[in-house]
Amino acid sequence: MNAGLTVACDAIWLQLQNYRVIPLNERLDGSELEQAIQRGTPARPDLRRNDFYDVELGGGRAYVHVHHDLQTVYLVAYLG
């Protein structure tokens, strides 16, 4: 979650209904992220990777990959 890899402008609105969240690390909990993306949350797109986002959550920041074909959001990293 390097700040240099995300867009320096305003965030987009990420709202994904019926998408499941899968943490790539079994020690991460994706429940807060899942709730946030269902109701809608600001996210900053990664300029170097398509469909990767930096998402601000109440307890920290999540770096995620959205796979639209599978209706899945992969929780890649969490900094809390």
C-alpha positions, 0 to 999 in steps of 0.5 A: 500500500505504497501511497505512490502507487495510488491516484493522488486525486479524489477517490472513486466510489466503490460499491459492489453488491453480492461480491464476496471478500476473500482474504489472501492471508488467513490471518486477515478478516474481511468482514469490515471490508465486505460491509464497506463495499456493500454500502459503498466506500471511497477507494483510490485506484492503483495506477499500475494495476487494473482493478486494484484499490486502496480502501480506507476503513475505520480501523485502517487501510486495505489493498484489494483486487476486484475480480468482476467475472467472479464477483470477488474482492481479494483482500491483498493487504491490510494495515491497521 
